[in-house]
Amino acid sequence: FGAQMVSKQQETYTQAGQLAEQALSAVKTVFAFNGSDFELKR
């Protein structure tokens, strides 16, 4: 049971990390095209 919880937790953190990495890498492009207002609302 405990190992399953740890595995699920690691998977969740990995997904969150990937999402954060994508968002941060897109910031430069968003500002280049002046789309920051749209991204903030999203």
Secondary structure by P-SEA (a helix, b strand, c coil): caaaaaaaaaaaaaaaaaaaaaaaaaaaaaaaacaaaaaaac
